[in-house]
Amino acid sequence: MVALVIDIAGIAKADRAIPLGVISGTTVLIGGLLATLLPVLRHRFWRYELRTEELALTRGIWNRVHTVVPLRRIQHLDVSQDVIERNFSLGRLIVHTAGTQGSSVVVPGLEFEEAERLRSEVKHAINEYAV
Amino acid sequence: MPSEGVLRRLHPLTLLLRFAKSIPALAIAILSSTAAVPDGQQRFQNFIMLGLSAAYAFVAVPLIIAHFLKFSYRITPREIIIRSGVFRRRKRNIPLERIQNVAIERSLLPRLAGLSSVKIMTAGSAEAEGVLEYTSQSVALDIRDLVRKGSQVIQPDVAFSDTEPATGQLLVDMPLRRVFLAGAFRFSLVYIAIIFSAVAYAQQFNSTVEQAVMDWLLSNGGTNLVMDVPKMWGIAVFAVVLAIVLAWISGIVATVVRFYRYRLRRMEDKLVRSHGLLTLQEATIPLKRIQALIVRSNPLMRAFGWFRIELQTIGYDVSRRGGNMAIPLARLDEIAQVGPRIRPFELPESYEHVSPLAIRRTFLRYVRALIVVLLPLGLWLGSAALWGLSTLPLLGVMAWLQYRNHGYVVGADTVYIRHGVFKQKIWVVPFERLQTFRVNGTWFQRRLGLCTVTPDTAGAGVLRYPRVVDLPTKAADTLLEALYAGLRASIAGSGT
């Protein structure tokens, strides 16, 4: 996303063509680097783990965030897929709680079947509490 | 008495009140549109005025009448049915057992007419699901009574002579003196801003006030006053002091108007709160919707040993000011006495501190903010902006104060988190209200081995929420463990 913004800014600069493409060139270069590096890094730091009583997530390059969602606190679950994700048959699991900051916790970039599987697993775990 | 299933309308005086309410809008529309027309085009101005008045008479007035005629409601033993809408008809069924809350509001005009507005709230959304504006006072009380009893049969012989419920345990009954005091402590910069902008606005249109002040000064202090620098300073100081005093007084007035005759009662599993001088407000807050208690104070209040308690609730209209108030002003021992009747807790004597490195981090954050302010100032004033750096020691002290005032305590069934100096908040969060847990560390924090722990709750503010900032990683893990264990224990205990 950051890379995308930088890229767009670069294009705008190129249109003005004041420094004759030097800035836009470097911007595109850095943007391109970021565009390839950031997702890789982001992917590397993205972890999720379904334990018996909670869903634990770790993510973030600059700001490392660790979230623990007790399964009992989950209100409902979504599996969603946007156009790009559908192309690669990927999906994301969205876990909703009643909280404020962590009211929806997203696990992106799952293979679609994996997302579905995770959902049913979480659902089963929740149902077990309900008994 | 609302007998079963009878079709009811709003009180006829509603029409009159709605007309009265719509007139300011018309006035503003006329004023603003005529002001947009350059002077000297009198005919054009008249034309606009005529057009707007016609639009009001032939569109707005019929709409108000139609809206009134098309609005009806029905109260059955099981539900309240509201039909409304002129162009798009809507029928809304609100099951009585789903109603969480009935708020009765009587602002000045309706009060003079003996009317109330009734807001019916369910768990579904933060806004009122059904608004009856306006009904007679007796109908409003009947509806409230009905909902309090749940889906039970209405008992016509239970008479409510006053707006206040006759039963329940009185938790707070603020004498007028106490309300004044609460206002005196409620010193807000907002009022200063409003006054300053009002003055600026007034000056834009005419300088008569300025002229009057100048005249007065000239008559009192000789002729060469304008060039007299110390006197100019005197005027500036005087203006600031005046603004502060005005802000202080307006804060008191606003508080007295809002919290006059403030009462808080506990009725079984609900809190009932009533207050107001011009607008009488009564609200019912189910205890199970309360997510956390917030003990708030500022340095002045703390110096005199005063605090106030607010509630963090879900699905309740907290956007309105005072919407989350529990006790506007109380001593610590009163809080210890009354607070636990809302939800048992015991404020800790001392708090666990976060890492002292937090002082450094806070200080650097302040310095960064200072630089952001000083850089543009430097472009404008040149090197004079460097004087801004003289505030550095002050920032250091502030950072230290922030550290001293930040802390947490994990109690037996509650976690206490204290944050802030000028607007200090102590969050009292029961374990069973915890939702998710978040531990995060920015790159700076991780370098120092620190992180931030955020126990998430429902209904917390978007910007202000309980969290423990700059805790050593190890302590953070311990805290997380303790909170999670607490949550699990409370769930296991309650069996939900």
Interface residues (C-beta under 8 A of the other chain):
Chain A: E53 E54 G60 W62 N63 R64 V65 H66 T67 V68 V69 P70 R72 R73 T97 A98 G99 T100 Q101 G102 S103 V105
Chain B: I314 Q435 T436 F437 R438 V439 N440 G441 T442 W443 R446 T454 D456 T457 A458 G459 A460 G461 V462 Y465 L480 Y484 L487 R488 I491
